[in-house]
Amino acid sequence: MGAAKGILAVAGVVLVLVGALWALQGLDIVRWPASSFMLGDTTWTRNGVVAAVVGAVLIWFARRR
């Protein structure tokens, strides 16, 4: 059971980080890479927020007893 919680936690952290990057690119705050199709596209803002929330839920489940 401990390994499953570890995997959930790692997946959650990755989703939160990737989601934050997507959201910031969609808001045109992070301009990396400079030629990304995601820059300034609000669809990626929404996708990033959803991914970050799912990641936070995974972390929450992993930390539960």
N, C-alpha and C positions, 0 to 999 in steps of 0.2 A: 504494500500500500504506500510505503514511503517513496518508492521510485515513481509511482504515478503522480503523486503530489509534486515531486520535483519537476517532472516533465510539464505538468500543468503550469507551474510557476514560471518556468523558462519560456514556455509558449506565450504566457500572458505578458511577460516583460517584453518579448519580441514584438507582440502585437501592439502594445502600448507605444513603443518607440517608433515602429513603422507607421502606425496610425497618426502619431504626432507629426512625423515628417510629411506624410501625405496631406494632412490638414494644413500645415504651414505652407506647403507648396501650392495648394489650392487657393490659399489666401494671398499668394504672391509675396510672402514674407521671406521664405527661404528660396533662393534662386539657384539651387544646386540640383542637378547639373544645369548649366545655363541654357541648354537647348531642349529641356524637358517639355513634353506635351502636357504635363500636369500643371504647369505654372499658370496661375490665374483662372483655373477652371474650378468652379464651385462644386462640381460633381465630386472632385477629389477631396474637397473639404469635408463633404458629407461622408464619403467613404472612409476617410481618415478618422473622423469622430466615431463612427460605428466600430471600426477596428479597435480603436483605443478603449472604447467602452467594453467590448467583448474581452479584450485583454485584461482589463481591470476586474471583470467578473471571474475570469479564470484564476487570477491571482487571489481573489477573495475565496474562491472554492478551495484552492490549494492550501490556504492558511487556516481553513476551518478545521476543527478537531474531529 
